[in-house]
Amino acid sequence: MKKFVFFSFFVVLLCSCSAVKVYSDYDKKVDFTSYKTFAFYKAGIDKVEISDLDKKRILNSIDDALTAKGFAKSETPDLLINFFTKEREQVDVNQFNMGWGYGWGWGWDPWMWGGNTSVNRYVEGTLFIDLIDAKKKELIWQGEGIGVLTKDTNKKDALIKEFVTKILAQYPPVKK
C-alpha cells in the first residue's frame, strides 16, 4: 500500500509541476516594428465561453504584458487583440507492477507485491492569443499556450499570468 501511495503522489507531483507549453505562428511578410498601439477586439472576446472573471484575468494579463513591451492602448490601434480558449479532460492511467515470479505467465509472487493502477484526471486548457492588423483586418500573429488548468481561485491569477506571459514572450517573432 505504501508503494501505491508514493506512486500516486509522484504522478500528482509530475502533473502539478508541468509547465505551460507555448507555440506561435506569424505572417513572415509582416514588419512587426511598425506596430506600437493596441486595443481589444470586443466582438471576438465576447464570444469566448469562459467566466467573465477569467476573461478579466486574461485581459488584464495581456494588457500588462503588452504595456511592459512598450505598447500603448489606443482608440485608433495598430493591432487588435483577440483570444479564445479550448479545454479538454485528460485521463492518465498508470500501471505499476513490481512483482517477481518464477518463469513466464502466471506464477507465485514470493514477495506479494502485485501491481497497482492509478488513474489521474485533469483538465488541459489552451489559450490562443491573436494579433490582428487593425487596418487590413488580417491575422498577423497567433500564440498558443497549453497547460493544466485549476479551479483553485487562489492560483488562477498566477496561472493565467503565466500562460499570457509565456505566449507573448514570443512576440515579436525573431526572423531567422
C-alpha positions in Angstrom: 0.0 0.0 0.0 2.9 2.4 0.8 4.2 1.9 -2.8 0.8 2.8 -4.2 0.5 6.0 -2.1 4.1 7.0 -3.1 3.4 6.3 -6.8 0.1 8.3 -6.7 1.9 11.2 -5.0 4.6 11.0 -7.7 2.1 11.1 -10.5 0.3 14.1 -9.0 3.6 15.9 -8.4 4.6 15.4 -12.0 1.3 16.7 -13.3 1.3 19.7 -10.9 4.8 20.7 -12.0 4.0 20.6 -15.7 4.8 23.9 -17.3 2.8 25.8 -19.9 4.0 24.8 -23.4 3.9 27.6 -25.9 3.9 27.9 -29.7 3.5 30.7 -32.2 3.0 31.3 -35.9 3.1 34.5 -37.9 3.0 36.1 -41.3 6.6 36.2 -42.4 5.9 39.1 -44.8 4.9 41.5 -42.0 7.2 44.2 -40.5 6.3 43.9 -36.8 8.3 47.0 -35.8 5.5 49.3 -37.2 3.0 48.2 -34.5 3.0 50.4 -31.4 -0.6 50.6 -30.2 -3.3 48.0 -29.4 -7.0 47.6 -28.5 -9.0 44.6 -27.6 -11.3 43.1 -30.3 -14.5 43.1 -28.2 -16.7 41.3 -30.8 -14.4 38.3 -30.7 -13.7 38.3 -26.9 -17.5 38.4 -26.2 -17.8 35.1 -27.9 -15.3 33.3 -25.6 -17.2 30.8 -23.4 -15.4 31.2 -20.1 -16.4 33.1 -17.0 -16.3 36.9 -17.0 -13.8 36.7 -14.1 -11.4 34.6 -16.2 -11.9 36.9 -19.2 -11.0 39.9 -17.0 -7.9 38.0 -15.7 -6.8 37.3 -19.3 -7.4 40.8 -20.5 -5.5 42.3 -17.6 -2.6 39.9 -18.1 -2.4 40.7 -21.9 -2.7 44.5 -21.1 0.2 44.2 -18.6 2.4 42.1 -20.9 1.9 44.4 -23.9 2.4 47.6 -21.8 5.7 46.1 -20.5 6.8 45.6 -24.1 6.2 49.3 -24.8 2.8 49.1 -26.4 0.1 51.6 -25.6 -3.7 51.3 -25.6 -5.4 53.4 -28.2 -8.8 54.3 -29.7 -7.1 54.0 -33.2 -4.9 51.0 -32.7 -2.3 49.4 -34.9 -3.2 46.0 -33.5 -6.5 44.4 -32.4 -6.1 41.7 -29.7 -8.4 38.7 -29.7 -8.2 35.5 -27.7 -10.1 32.2 -27.4 -9.8 29.1 -25.3 -10.3 25.4 -25.5 -10.3 22.8 -22.8 -10.4 19.0 -22.6 -10.3 16.4 -19.9 -7.2 14.3 -19.9 -7.0 10.8 -18.3 -3.7 9.2 -17.4 -3.8 5.5 -16.5 -0.6 4.2 -15.0 0.2 0.6 -14.1 2.9 -0.1 -11.7 3.9 -3.8 -11.5 6.8 -4.7 -9.2 6.0 -8.4 -8.5 8.6 -11.0 -9.3 7.6 -14.6 -10.1 9.1 -17.7 -11.5 9.1 -18.3 -15.2 6.6 -16.9 -17.8 2.9 -16.3 -17.3 1.1 -16.7 -14.0 3.3 -17.6 -11.1 3.8 -17.4 -7.4 4.8 -14.0 -6.1 7.1 -14.7 -3.1 7.1 -11.1 -2.0 3.3 -10.5 -2.6 4.0 -7.1 -4.2 1.5 -7.4 -7.0 0.6 -4.4 -9.2 -1.1 -1.1 -8.8 -3.0 1.0 -11.2 -3.7 4.7 -10.7 -6.0 7.0 -12.7 -5.3 10.7 -12.8 -7.9 13.1 -14.4 -7.2 16.7 -15.1 -8.3 19.5 -17.4 -5.9 20.7 -20.0 -6.5 24.2 -21.3 -5.3 26.0 -24.4 -5.2 29.8 -24.7 -4.9 31.3 -28.2 -3.9 35.0 -28.5 -4.4 36.6 -31.9 -2.8 39.8 -33.1 -4.7 41.3 -36.0 -3.6 44.2 -38.2 -6.3 46.8 -37.4 -6.2 48.5 -40.9 -6.1 45.3 -43.0 -8.2 43.2 -40.6 -5.8 40.3 -41.1 -4.3 37.9 -38.6 -0.6 38.6 -38.4 0.5 36.6 -35.3 -1.0 33.8 -33.2 0.3 32.5 -29.9 -0.8 29.3 -28.2 -0.3 28.1 -24.7 -1.2 24.7 -23.4 -1.2 23.7 -19.7 -3.1 22.1 -16.8 -6.0 24.3 -15.5 -7.0 24.7 -11.9 -10.3 25.5 -10.2 -8.4 27.0 -7.2 -9.3 30.7 -7.3 -6.1 31.5 -5.3 -4.0 30.1 -8.1 -5.9 31.3 -11.2 -4.4 34.7 -11.3 -0.8 33.3 -11.3 -1.7 30.6 -13.8 -3.3 32.9 -16.3 -0.4 35.4 -16.0 2.0 32.5 -16.7 0.0 31.5 -19.8 -0.1 35.0 -21.2 3.5 36.0 -20.3 4.9 32.9 -21.9 2.8 33.2 -25.0 3.6 36.9 -25.5 7.3 36.3 -24.8 7.4 35.0 -28.4 6.1 38.3 -29.8 7.5 40.0 -31.8 8.9 37.0 -33.7 12.5 36.7 -34.3 13.1 36.3 -38.0 15.8 33.7 -38.9 
